[in-house]
C-alpha cells in the first residue's frame, strides 16, 4: 500500500480508502466485517462513511454503516490504527436533505451546519461508531444551491440566502476540534468558490481550515480538473475521490443495456442515473477498448487513472463484496505510462465530462 500525508497533519492516509455506503443495505454485517478485515490487513487505513448511510438512504437503515464499523472496531480493538471519516448531512435548496432525509434530526431546519445541529450530529455518529473522536469530519454537501450529483452549471438564485454563513460553520467545526470530538474536518461536493472561501476565512480568522475535499472524480467526470485542481494542490487540500468507477459503469458491466441483478442501478432505477447517458456509453466503450489494448482490466485501468492524478490524496472504493475489494485493490500496482495517459486525454478532449 502507498501512503500520503493527510493534508498538513502528520497522519498517513492510504492511497486507497474503503467506502462503506453499502454496509447495512447491499452488504450484510458479516460480509462487511470480512471486507474490513481484508482492507485492514492489506494496509487500507481510511474508512469513509456518513450519518445517512447506507444508500439508498431510508429511515429503517439510517446510520447502520456507522454502527457496523463501530461494531467491527470494538471487536478488533484497533481504533487507534484506523482513520475514520464520516459526514454530516444538510438541507439543500434543490430538495437534497430536507425533504429526503426527514428522519435525520427531524429534517428541515435541523439539517443545518449551525452549532446545535453539528453537535447533535457528531454525538450521534460517535455513539454509532463506538468511539470518542472522529478523525475527519466532513460536510456532506453545502447548504447553498450549487450544482452537484450530476449537475454542471451554476444557476444563480437571489432567494438562496438561508444558509449558515461559512465563518460560522468554521467556528462551529473548530469548537468540535477544541473539545476533542473531531480531529480535523473537510468538505464534500463543494465548489471552487466554496473551498476557497473556507480556506481564506479560516486563514484570516486564525482558525483551522479544511484539510480535504471529497468530490466525485473518474474518467467520465473530470470537472475537478477545470477549477478545483490548482486549489487542491497549492493549498494542500487533497481530493478524496469518490465514485472512481462511475458507480460501476467504467467496468463495462452496464454496456449494451445490461443490468446486473444486484447492482445499484438495477435495485434503484433512476436513483443513480447520472452516469447513464448516450454520450457516456460512447466514452466508456472507448476507455474499455483502450484498457484492453494495453491488456489491463477496465476496472483497474479506471482506478489507476484516478490514482495517477497529482491532486488525489486517496481514491475511495465503494465495495459491496469481498471479491470486489480483492480485485480492485490490484490497481495500486498499475502505472499508466505517458503514452496511455496521452491516449486517455485524446478521448477526454473529444467529449469532456459526458456524464455530468
ChimeraX attribute file (.defattr): number of C-alpha atoms within 10 A of each C-alpha:
attribute: neighborCount
match mode: 1-to-1
recipient: residues
	/A:1	13
	/A:2	13
	/A:3	16
	/A:4	15
	/A:5	15
	/A:6	20
	/A:7	19
	/A:8	11
	/A:9	9
	/A:10	9
	/A:11	13
	/A:12	15
	/A:13	22
	/A:14	22
	/A:15	22
	/A:16	28
	/A:17	25
	/A:18	23
	/A:19	22
	/A:20	27
	/A:21	25
	/A:22	22
	/A:23	31
	/A:24	23
	/A:25	18
	/A:26	20
	/A:27	20
	/A:28	15
	/A:29	19
	/A:30	12
	/A:31	16
	/A:32	24
	/A:33	20
	/A:34	14
	/A:35	24
	/A:36	21
	/A:37	15
	/A:38	15
	/A:39	21
	/A:40	17
	/A:41	10
	/A:42	12
	/A:43	16
	/A:44	23
	/A:45	23
	/A:46	25
	/A:47	22
	/A:48	26
	/A:49	25
	/A:50	25
	/A:51	24
	/A:52	26
	/A:53	23
	/A:54	23
	/A:55	19
	/A:56	17
	/A:57	16
	/A:58	16
	/A:59	12
	/A:60	8
	/A:61	16
	/A:62	22
	/A:63	24
	/A:64	23
	/A:65	30
	/A:66	30
	/A:67	21
	/A:68	22
	/A:69	24
	/A:70	20
	/A:71	16
	/A:72	22
	/A:73	20
	/A:74	14
	/A:75	11
	/A:76	10
	/A:77	10
	/A:78	11
	/A:79	16
	/A:80	8
	/A:81	11
	/A:82	15
	/A:83	20
	/A:84	21
	/A:85	20
	/A:86	26
	/A:87	24
	/A:88	24
	/A:89	27
	/A:90	26
	/A:91	26
	/A:92	22
	/A:93	19
	/A:94	14
	/A:95	12
	/A:96	15
	/A:97	23
	/A:98	22
	/A:99	14
	/A:100	15
	/A:101	22
	/A:102	16
	/A:103	16
	/A:104	22
	/A:105	16
	/A:106	11
	/A:107	18
	/A:108	19
	/A:109	15
	/A:110	20
	/A:111	23
	/A:112	25
	/A:113	27
	/A:114	20
	/A:115	16
	/A:116	11
	/A:117	18
	/A:118	22
	/A:119	17
	/A:120	12
	/A:121	19
	/A:122	22
	/A:123	16
	/A:124	16
	/A:125	24
	/A:126	19
	/A:127	14
	/A:128	19
	/A:129	25
	/A:130	19
	/A:131	16
	/A:132	13
	/A:133	22
	/A:134	21
	/A:135	19
	/A:136	22
	/A:137	28
	/A:138	25
	/A:139	24
	/A:140	22
	/A:141	25
	/A:142	24
	/A:143	24
	/A:144	20
	/A:145	19
	/A:146	22
	/A:147	16
	/A:148	18
	/A:149	16
	/A:150	14
	/A:151	11
	/A:152	13
	/A:153	10
	/A:154	11
	/A:155	9
	/A:156	9
	/A:157	11
	/A:158	6
	/A:159	7
	/A:160	12
	/A:161	12
	/A:162	12
	/A:163	18
	/A:164	15
	/A:165	13
	/A:166	17
	/A:167	16
	/A:168	13
	/A:169	18
	/A:170	23
	/A:171	18
	/A:172	19
	/A:173	29
	/A:174	20
	/A:175	16
	/A:176	21
	/A:177	19
	/A:178	11
	/A:179	10
	/A:180	14
	/A:181	20
	/A:182	21
	/A:183	16
	/A:184	24
	/A:185	25
	/A:186	26
	/A:187	28
	/A:188	22
	/A:189	19
	/A:190	22
	/A:191	21
	/A:192	15
	/A:193	11
	/A:194	16
	/A:195	23
	/A:196	16
	/A:197	15
	/A:198	20
	/A:199	20
	/A:200	15
	/A:201	16
	/A:202	19
	/A:203	12
	/A:204	8
	/A:205	12
	/A:206	9
	/A:207	18
	/A:208	18
	/A:209	24
	/A:210	23
	/A:211	22
	/A:212	27
	/A:213	25
	/A:214	25
	/A:215	22
	/A:216	24
	/A:217	22
	/A:218	23
	/A:219	25
	/A:220	27
	/A:221	22
	/A:222	18
	/A:223	17
	/A:224	19
	/A:225	13
	/A:226	9
	/A:227	12
	/A:228	20
	/A:229	21
	/A:230	15
	/A:231	16
	/A:232	24
	/A:233	15
	/A:234	10
	/A:235	16
	/A:236	18
	/A:237	27
	/A:238	26
	/A:239	29
	/A:240	24
	/A:241	25
	/A:242	24
	/A:243	19
	/A:244	26
	/A:245	26
	/A:246	22
	/A:247	20
	/A:248	17
	/A:249	21
	/A:250	28
	/A:251	20
	/A:252	17
	/A:253	13
	/A:254	18
	/A:255	15
	/A:256	9
	/A:257	9
	/A:258	10
	/A:259	15
	/A:260	12
	/A:261	9
	/A:262	10
	/A:263	16
	/A:264	21
	/A:265	19
	/A:266	15
	/A:267	15
	/A:268	12
	/A:269	11
	/A:270	11
	/A:271	11
	/A:272	17
	/A:273	15
	/A:274	15
	/A:275	22
	/A:276	20
	/A:277	13
	/A:278	11
	/A:279	15
	/A:280	22
	/A:281	22
	/A:282	13
	/A:283	23
	/A:284	24
	/A:285	16
	/A:286	15
	/A:287	24
	/A:288	19
	/A:289	14
	/A:290	18
	/A:291	19
	/A:292	13
	/A:293	10
	/A:294	11
	/A:295	10
	/A:296	18
	/A:297	15
	/A:298	21
	/A:299	21
	/A:300	21
	/A:301	26
	/A:302	23
	/A:303	26
	/A:304	22
	/A:305	19
	/A:306	23
	/A:307	23
	/A:308	15
	/A:309	12
	/A:310	12
	/A:311	23
	/A:312	23
	/A:313	30
	/A:314	25
	/A:315	26
	/A:316	24
	/A:317	24
	/A:318	22
	/A:319	21
	/A:320	23
	/A:321	17
	/A:322	18
	/A:323	10
	/A:324	13
	/A:325	18
	/A:326	14
	/A:327	12
	/A:328	18
	/A:329	18
	/A:330	13
	/A:331	20
	/A:332	16
	/A:333	11
	/A:334	15
	/A:335	13
	/A:336	16
	/A:337	10
	/A:338	9
	/A:339	9
	/A:340	16
	/A:341	12
	/A:342	12
	/A:343	13
	/A:344	17
	/A:345	13
	/A:346	12
	/A:347	17
	/A:348	19
	/A:349	9
	/A:350	10
	/A:351	14
	/A:352	19
	/A:353	19
	/A:354	21
	/A:355	23
	/A:356	20
